[in-house]
Amino acid sequence: MPKFVLLGLNARGQLQQFDLQAANRHDAQQEAVRRAGQAGVQIVDVSAARSGEAGAALSRTSLRDLLRGKRFDLSLFVHELLALLRAGLSLTEALETLDERWRHQHASAAEEQGHYVLPDLVRLMQEGKSFSTALAMHPACFSPLFIAMIAASEQTGSMAEALERYLQYHAQVSVVRQKLISASLYPALLMLTGTIVAFFLVWFLAPRFAHVYEGMTPTDLPVLSAWLLKIGLFVSDHTLASLGCLLGLLVAAASLLVRPAVQQRCLALFARIGWIGATLTLMQLARFYRSLGMLQQGGVALLPSLDMTRELLPLPLQDGLTRAMARIAQGRKVSESLAQEQLMTTVALRLLRAGERNGQIAGMLEQAAMFHEREITQWIERFARLVEPLLMLVMGLGIGTIVVLLYLPVFDLAGNLQ
């Protein structure tokens, strides 16, 4: 039986997905109405499920998109929309203005409708949909946090303030992200360069040394040198195939690293290393505090805010957050409930307790995030200073080992002549 996907918007402004099975689209529409009524969501879209794709694939980043630069720039969109709103344009007029400008600037890319969402936003707004509902129909471009902020601002009438708050949030979160990218760029280039040099030595030098050693019996060659020479001859005889395999491995590694599931697995492996795992947890908690504080300042209720920021935490802490939310719903203090589930650092706990006394929980959460982000930045700088020389040492040893194995028979021969 064909499968369909129902996208629905709940009362908190979150987009939810439901899998449906129906004989045709008409039956799927009826089943969608029934499921939406049971779940208490507003129907956004009902479409046929694509084979091999899940709802999470909407937010998946492909290597092709990264290389071609087709990702939707949310921060730029928010900045331009905020400027037009402050100039006095209505929301629909601002979106139409951005759409017209983008159509002129990206005319050649207009056929690539994957990330060109402005026409659809304008159409939905003209049909009477709310801005948050229109955004929720494009979860690959707009994060749940941003949609929740817009949904809350529609109730309070402070759209410009919400957009400005999101820009501040994005800038502060980007600082740590840029530090991580800068710290990892040099090691990545170093590993790539070392791999290319090692491949060149095996492909170019090893076959020539093999021809030099043709008169020597295999027993006269050191075992490791003989293996290296055989590998060099094989690579030289199959140059295109070997080069294709190397490029395929590099592209496959890059493609895997941009997948959220692989990133989570890598983070889980690094988390097992004590001194790295503690910092990774602190990084996730800092982003949790920052996002929670932003939602609180935007007018989103506490429990929905906690639920929206759940995905920012590792799985063990997500379970703890569920238990903490149950305590908060029963009337317990936020600081006390989160601290019992190891979701509060010492600094964050004291700041949150102060925020509960003076009614400034959102501000205290942002202060806690700022404190820990500075700490994380310093750790990243120290980590980069330690890893870079270690990687250079490893690459030097690897390339040096290849060179020594190539010349080792010469050394043995010279020793025998003496």
For each residue, the residues with C-beta under 8 A, 3 or more apart:
1: 21 22 23
2: 21 22 23 24 28 48 49
3: 19 20 21 48 49
4: 19 20 21 22 25 28 31 32 46 47 48 49
5: 17 18 19 20 46 47 48 49 55
6: 17 18 19 20 32 35 36 43 45 46
7: 15 16 17 43 44 45 46 47 136 137
8: 15 16 17 18 35 36 39 41 42 43 44
9: 13 14 15 16 41 42 44 132 133 136
10: 13 14 16 39 40 41 42
11: 40
12: 148 151 300 304 307 308
13: 9 10 132 136 144 147 148 150 151 152
14: 9 10 136 144 147 148 307 308
15: 7 8 9 44 136 137 139 144 147
16: 7 8 9 10 39 41
17: 5 6 7 8 55
18: 5 6 8 32 35 39
19: 3 4 5 6 49
20: 3 4 5 6 28 31 32 35 46
21: 1 2 3 4 31
22: 1 2 4 25 27 28 30 31
23: 1 2 27
24: 2 27 28
25: 4 22 28 29 46 48
26: 29 30
27: 22 23 24 30 31
28: 2 4 20 22 24 25 31 32 46
29: 25 26 32 33 46
30: 22 26 27 33 34
31: 4 20 21 22 27 28 34 35
32: 4 6 18 20 28 29 35 36 43 46
33: 29 30 36 37 43
34: 30 31 37 38
35: 6 8 18 20 31 32 38 39
36: 6 8 32 33 39 40 41 42 43
37: 33 34 40
38: 34 35
39: 8 10 16 18 35 36
40: 10 11 36 37
41: 8 9 10 16 36
42: 8 9 10 36 133
43: 6 7 8 32 33 36 46
44: 7 8 9 15 133 136 137
45: 6 7 137
46: 4 5 6 7 20 25 28 29 32 43
47: 4 5 7
48: 2 3 4 5 25
49: 2 3 4 5 19 53
50: 53
51:
52:
53: 49 50 57
54: 57
55: 5 17 58
56: 59 60 260
57: 53 54 60
58: 55 139 140
59: 56 139 140 260
60: 56 57 259 260
61: 65 66 71 258 259 260
62: 65 66 255 258
63: 66 67 251 254 255 258
64: 67 68
65: 61 62 68 69 70 71 114 115
66: 61 62 63 69 71 258
67: 63 64
68: 64 65
69: 65 66
70: 65 109 112 114 115
71: 61 65 66 115
72: 77 115 117 140 141
73: 76 77
74: 77 78 141 142 143 146 170
75: 78 79 167 170 174
76: 73 79 80
77: 72 73 74 80 81 98
78: 74 75 81 82 146 163 166 167 170
79: 75 76 82 83 167
80: 76 77 83 84 98
81: 77 78 84 85 94 95 98 163
82: 78 79 85 86 160 163 164 167
83: 79 80 86 87
84: 80 81 87 89 93 94 97 98
85: 81 82 89 91 94 159 160 163
86: 82 83 160
87: 83 84
88:
89: 84 85 93 94 97
90: 93 94
91: 85 94 95 125 131 159
92: 95 96 122 125 126
93: 84 89 90 96 97
94: 81 84 85 89 90 91 97 98
95: 81 91 92 98 99 118 121 122 125
96: 92 93 99 100 122
97: 84 89 93 94 100 101
98: 77 80 81 84 94 95 101 102 118
99: 95 96 102 103 118 119 121 122
100: 96 97 103 104
101: 97 98 104 105
102: 98 99 105 106 116 118
103: 99 100 106 107 110
104: 100 101 107
105: 101 102
106: 102 103 109 110 116
107: 103 104 110
108:
109: 70 106 112 116
110: 103 106 107 113 116
111:
112: 70 109 115 116
113: 110 116
114: 65 70
115: 65 70 71 72 112 140 141
116: 102 106 109 110 112 113 119
117: 72 120 121 138 141
118: 95 98 99 102 121 122
119: 99 116 122 123
120: 117 123 124 134 137 138
121: 95 99 117 118 124 125 131 134 135 138
122: 92 95 96 99 118 119 125 126
123: 119 120 126 127
124: 120 121 127 129 133 134 137
125: 91 92 95 121 122 128 129 131 134
126: 92 122 123
127: 123 124
128: 125
129: 124 125 133 134
130: 133 134 151 154
131: 91 121 125 134 135 150 154 159
132: 9 13 135 136 147 150 151 154
133: 9 42 44 124 129 130 136 137
134: 120 121 124 125 129 130 131 137 138
135: 121 131 132 138 142 146 147 150
136: 7 9 13 14 15 44 132 133 139 142 147
137: 7 15 44 45 120 124 133 134
138: 117 120 121 134 135 141 142
139: 15 58 59 136 142 144
140: 58 59 72 115
141: 72 74 115 117 138
142: 74 135 136 138 139 146 147
143: 74 146 147
144: 13 14 15 139 147 148 308 311
145: 148 149 166 291 294 295 308 309
146: 74 78 135 142 143 149 150 166
147: 13 14 15 132 135 136 142 143 144 150 151
148: 12 13 14 144 145 151 152 295 298 300 304 305 308
149: 145 146 152 153 162 165 166 294 295 298 300
150: 13 131 132 135 146 147 153 154 159 162
151: 12 13 130 132 147 148 154 155 300
152: 13 148 149 155 156 162 295 298 299 300
153: 149 150 156 157 158 159 161 162 163 298 299
154: 130 131 132 150 151 157 159
155: 151 152 299
156: 152 153 299
157: 153 154
158: 153 161 162 299
159: 85 91 131 150 153 154 162 163
160: 82 85 86 163 164
161: 153 158 164 165
162: 149 150 152 153 158 159 165 166 298
163: 78 81 82 85 153 159 160 166 167
164: 82 160 161 167 168
165: 149 161 162 168 169 294 297 298
166: 78 145 146 149 162 163 169 170 294
167: 75 78 79 82 163 164 170 171
168: 164 165 171 172
169: 165 166 172 173 290 291 294
170: 74 75 78 166 167 173 174
171: 167 168 174 175
172: 168 169 175 290 369 370 373
173: 169 170 176 177 287 290
174: 75 170 171 177 178
175: 171 172 178 179 373 377
176: 173 179 180 283 286 287 373 376 377 380
177: 173 174 180 181
178: 174 175 181 182
179: 175 176 182 183 376 377 380 381
180: 176 177 183 184 380
181: 177 178 184 185
182: 178 179 185 384
183: 179 180 186 187 380 381 383 384
184: 180 181 187 188
185: 181 182 188 189
186: 183 189 190 384 388
187: 183 184 190 191 384 387 388 391
188: 184 185 191 192
189: 185 186 192 193
190: 186 187 193 194 388 391 392 395
191: 187 188 194 195 391 395
192: 188 189 195 196 250
193: 189 190 196 197 395
194: 190 191 197 198 395 398 399
195: 191 192 198 199 246 250
196: 192 193 199 200
197: 193 194 200 201 399
198: 194 195 201 202 398 399 402
199: 195 196 202 203 235 242 246
200: 196 197 203 204 205
201: 197 198 204 205 206 399 402 403 406
202: 198 199 205 206 228 231 232 235 402
203: 199 200 206 207 232 235 236 239 242
204: 200 201 207 208 236
205: 200 201 202 208 209 232 406
206: 201 202 203 209 210 228 229 231 232 233 235 236 406
207: 203 204 210 211 229 232 233 235 236
208: 204 205 211 212
209: 205 206 212 213 229 232 406 409
210: 206 207 213 214 229 230 232 233
211: 207 208 214
212: 208 209
213: 209 210 216 221 229 409
214: 210 211
215:
216: 213 220 221 409 413
217: 220 221
218: 221 226
219:
220: 216 217 409 412
221: 213 216 217 218 225 226 229 409
222: 225 226 405 408 409 412
223: 226 227
224: 227 228 405 408
225: 221 222 228 229 405 406 408 409
226: 218 221 222 223 229 230
227: 223 224 230 231
228: 202 206 224 225 231 232 402 405 406
229: 206 207 209 210 213 221 225 226 232 233
230: 210 226 227 233 234
231: 202 206 227 228 234 235
232: 202 203 205 206 207 209 210 228 229 235 236
233: 206 207 210 229 230 236 237
234: 230 231 237 238 242
235: 199 202 203 206 207 231 232 238 239 242
236: 203 204 206 207 232 233 239
237: 233 234
238: 234 235 241 242
239: 203 235 236 242 243
240: 243 244
241: 238 244 245
242: 199 203 234 235 238 239 245 246
243: 239 240 246 247
244: 240 241 247 248
245: 241 242 248 249
246: 195 199 242 243 249 250
247: 243 244 250 251
248: 244 245 251 252
249: 245 246 252 253
250: 192 195 246 247 253 254
251: 63 247 248 254 255
252: 248 249 255 256
253: 249 250 256 257
254: 63 250 251 257 258
255: 62 63 251 252 258 259
256: 252 253 259 262
257: 253 254 262 263 266
258: 61 62 63 66 254 255 262 263
259: 60 61 255 256 262 263
260: 56 59 60 61 263 264
261: 264 265
262: 256 257 258 259 265 266
263: 257 258 259 260 266 267
264: 260 261 267 268
265: 261 262 268 269
266: 257 262 263 269 270
267: 263 264 270 271 280 314
268: 264 265 271 272 314
269: 265 266 272
270: 266 267 273 276 277 280
271: 267 268 276 277 280 281 314
272: 268 269 277
273: 270 276 277
274: 277 278
275: 278 279
276: 270 271 273 279 280
277: 270 271 272 273 274 280 281
278: 274 275 281 282
279: 275 276 282 283 376 379
280: 267 270 271 276 277 283 284
281: 271 277 278 284 285 314 317
282: 278 279 285 286 345 372 375 376
283: 176 279 280 286 287 372 376
284: 280 281 287 288 312 313 314 317
285: 281 282 288 289 313 317 343 345 348 372
286: 176 282 283 289 290 368 369 372 373 376
287: 173 176 283 284 290 291 312 369
288: 284 285 291 292 309 312 313 343
289: 285 286 292 293 348 365 366 368 369 372
290: 169 172 173 286 287 293 294 365 366 369 373
291: 145 169 287 288 294 295 308 309 312
292: 288 289 295 296 305 306 309 365
293: 289 290 296 297 361 362 363 364 365 366 369
294: 145 149 165 166 169 290 291 297 298 362 366
295: 145 148 149 152 291 292 298 300 304 305 308 309
296: 292 293 300 302 305 361 362 365
297: 165 293 294 362 363 366
298: 148 149 152 153 162 165 294 295
299: 152 153 155 156 158
300: 12 148 149 151 152 295 296 304 305 308
301: 304 305
302: 296 305 306 328 334
303: 306 307 325 328 329
304: 12 148 295 300 301 307 308
305: 148 292 295 296 300 301 302 308 309
306: 292 302 303 309 310 321 324 325 328
307: 12 14 303 304 310 325
308: 12 14 144 145 148 291 295 300 304 305
309: 145 288 291 292 295 305 306 312 313
310: 306 307 313 318 321 322
311: 144 318
312: 284 287 288 291 309
313: 284 285 288 309 310 317 318 321 343
314: 267 268 271 281 284 317 318
315: 318 319
316: 319 320
317: 281 284 285 313 314 320 321 341 342 343
318: 310 311 313 314 315 321 322
319: 315 316 322 323
320: 316 317 323 324 341 342 343
321: 306 310 313 317 318 324 325 338 341 343
322: 310 318 319 325 326
323: 319 320 326 327 340 341
324: 306 320 321 327 328 337 338 340 341 343
325: 303 306 307 321 322 328 329 337
326: 322 323 329 330
327: 323 324 330 332 336 337 340
328: 302 303 306 324 325 331 332 333 334 337
329: 303 325 326
330: 326 327
331: 328
332: 327 328 336 337
333: 328 336 337 356
334: 302 328 337 338 352 356 361
335: 338 339 344 349 352 353 356
336: 327 332 333 339 340
337: 324 325 327 328 332 333 334 340 341
338: 321 324 334 335 341 343 344 349 352
339: 335 336 342 343 344 349
340: 323 324 327 336 337
341: 317 320 321 323 324 337 338
342: 317 320 339
343: 285 288 313 317 320 321 324 338 339
344: 335 338 339 348 349 352
345: 282 285 348 349 368 372
346: 349 350
347: 350 351 368 371 372
348: 285 289 344 345 351 352 365 368 371 372
349: 335 338 339 344 345 346 352 353
350: 346 347 353 354
351: 347 348 354 355 364 365 367 368 371
352: 334 335 338 344 348 349 355 356 361 364 365 368
353: 335 349 350 356 357
354: 350 351 357 358 360 364
355: 351 352 358 359 360 361 362 363 364 365
356: 333 334 335 352 353 359 361
357: 353 354
358: 354 355
359: 355 356
360: 354 355 363 364
361: 293 296 334 352 355 356 364 365
362: 293 294 296 297 355 365 366
363: 293 297 355 360 366 367
364: 293 351 352 354 355 360 361 367 368
365: 289 290 292 293 296 348 351 352 355 361 362 368 369
366: 289 290 293 294 297 362 363 369 370
367: 351 363 364 370 371
368: 286 289 345 347 348 351 352 364 365 371 372
369: 172 286 287 289 290 293 365 366 372 373
370: 172 366 367 373 374
371: 347 348 351 367 368 374 375
372: 282 283 285 286 289 345 347 348 368 369 375 376
373: 172 175 176 286 290 369 370 376 377
374: 370 371 377 378
375: 282 371 372 378 379
376: 176 179 279 282 283 286 372 373 379 380
377: 175 176 179 373 374 380 381
378: 374 375 381 382
379: 279 375 376 382 383
380: 176 179 180 183 376 377 383 384
381: 179 183 377 378 384 385
382: 378 379 385 386
383: 183 379 380 386 387
384: 182 183 186 187 380 381 387 388
385: 381 382 388 389
386: 382 383 389 390
387: 187 383 384 390 391
388: 186 187 190 384 385 391 392
389: 385 386 392 393
390: 386 387 393 394
391: 187 190 191 387 388 394 395
392: 190 388 389 395 396
393: 389 390 396 397
394: 390 391 397 398
395: 190 191 193 194 391 392 398 399
396: 392 393 399 400
397: 393 394 400 401
398: 194 198 394 395 401 402
399: 194 197 198 201 395 396 402 403
400: 396 397 403 404
401: 397 398 404 405
402: 198 201 202 228 398 399 405 406
403: 201 399 400 406 407
404: 400 401 407 408
405: 222 224 225 228 401 402 408
406: 201 205 206 209 225 228 402 403
407: 403 404 410 411
408: 222 224 225 404 405 411 412
409: 209 213 216 220 221 222 225 412 413
410: 407 413 414
411: 407 408 414 415
412: 220 222 408 409 415 416
413: 216 409 410 416 417
414: 410 411 417 418
415: 411 412 418
416: 412 413
417: 413 414
418: 414 415
